[in-house]
């Protein structure tokens, strides 16, 4: 008699992501005011290799102070510099957030220059 034994093994594995992403910023970047009197800077453009151990990350950026649009002090995809910023260095904060909402930040010094004489 052939005895068949059916062995069913179920393994339940729970992966828990309890680590914040790692934010890595450029130390310094330069933007140029264009003929329209503005310069845009995206969050991704100041990233220097940020990562998370389990998921994709989302980038946002904000200015610490502003002479231009007060909304730029809130985290968003892109911030704006204007003529009042020419020949200054401004600190901006990059925020990287994973799919669970964990986040980390880093700071970048941005020098604003004038390409065209307005």
C-alpha positions as CSV (number, residue, x, y, z in Angstrom):
1,X,0.0,0.0,0.0
2,X,1.3,3.3,-1.0
3,X,0.7,5.9,1.6
4,X,0.5,9.4,0.4
5,X,1.2,12.1,2.9
6,X,0.2,15.6,2.0
7,X,2.1,18.1,3.9
8,X,0.8,21.6,3.7
9,X,3.0,24.2,5.2
10,X,1.8,27.8,5.4
11,X,4.2,30.4,6.4
12,X,2.9,33.9,7.2
13,X,5.4,36.6,7.0
14,X,4.7,40.1,8.2
15,X,7.1,42.8,7.0
16,X,7.1,45.9,9.1
17,X,8.6,49.1,7.8
18,X,9.5,51.1,10.9
19,X,12.5,53.0,9.5
20,X,12.4,56.5,8.2
21,X,13.8,57.2,4.7
22,X,17.3,58.6,4.4
23,X,17.4,62.2,3.0
24,X,20.6,63.1,1.1
25,X,20.9,66.6,-0.3
26,X,23.2,68.5,-2.6
27,X,25.3,70.8,-0.3
28,X,24.9,73.8,-2.6
29,X,23.2,74.6,-5.8
30,X,22.9,77.7,-8.0
31,X,19.8,78.9,-9.8
32,X,19.5,81.8,-12.3
33,X,16.7,84.3,-12.5
34,X,15.5,84.3,-16.1
35,X,14.1,87.2,-18.2
36,X,10.6,86.7,-16.6
37,X,12.2,87.6,-13.2
38,X,11.8,84.1,-11.7
39,X,13.6,80.9,-11.2
40,X,11.9,77.6,-10.3
41,X,13.6,74.8,-8.3
42,X,12.1,71.3,-8.1
43,X,12.5,69.1,-5.1
44,X,14.1,66.3,-7.1
45,X,16.8,68.6,-8.5
46,X,18.4,69.0,-5.0
47,X,18.3,65.3,-4.2
48,X,21.7,63.5,-4.1
49,X,20.6,59.9,-3.6
50,X,17.9,59.8,-1.0
51,X,16.4,56.3,-0.4
52,X,14.0,54.2,1.7
53,X,14.6,50.6,2.7
54,X,11.1,49.3,1.6
55,X,9.4,51.7,-0.8
56,X,9.6,54.5,-3.3
57,X,10.0,58.0,-1.9
58,X,8.2,61.2,-2.7
59,X,10.1,64.5,-2.8
60,X,8.9,68.0,-1.6
61,X,10.7,71.2,-1.0
62,X,10.2,74.5,0.9
63,X,12.0,77.7,1.5
64,X,13.0,78.7,5.0
65,X,12.4,82.4,4.3
66,X,11.0,84.1,1.2
67,X,10.9,87.6,-0.4
68,X,8.6,86.3,-3.1
69,X,5.6,83.9,-2.5
70,X,4.8,83.1,1.1
71,X,3.3,79.7,0.0
72,X,6.9,78.6,-0.8
73,X,7.5,78.2,2.9
74,X,5.1,75.2,2.7
75,X,6.3,71.8,1.3
76,X,5.5,71.5,-2.4
77,X,7.0,70.0,-5.6
78,X,8.6,73.3,-6.8
79,X,9.6,76.6,-5.2
80,X,10.1,80.0,-6.8
81,X,12.9,82.6,-6.5
82,X,12.4,86.2,-7.7
83,X,14.4,89.3,-8.4
84,X,14.5,90.2,-4.7
85,X,16.6,87.0,-4.1
86,X,19.3,88.0,-6.6
87,X,22.8,87.8,-5.1
88,X,21.7,86.1,-1.9
89,X,22.0,82.6,-0.6
90,X,18.8,81.0,0.6
91,X,18.3,77.8,2.7
92,X,15.8,75.3,1.4
93,X,14.6,72.1,3.0
94,X,14.2,68.8,1.0
95,X,11.7,66.4,2.5
96,X,11.6,62.7,1.4
97,X,8.5,60.7,2.4
98,X,7.9,57.0,2.0
99,X,4.5,55.3,1.3
100,X,3.7,54.9,5.0
101,X,4.2,58.6,5.6
102,X,7.6,58.4,7.4
103,X,9.8,61.2,6.4
104,X,13.2,62.8,6.8
105,X,14.7,66.1,5.7
106,X,18.0,67.8,4.8
107,X,19.0,71.3,4.0
108,X,20.5,72.9,0.9
109,X,22.1,76.3,0.4
110,X,20.9,77.9,-2.9
111,X,22.7,80.8,-4.4
112,X,20.5,83.0,-6.7
113,X,22.1,84.8,-9.6
114,X,21.0,87.0,-12.4
115,X,21.6,85.7,-15.9
116,X,20.0,88.7,-17.6
117,X,20.1,92.3,-16.5
118,X,16.4,93.1,-15.8
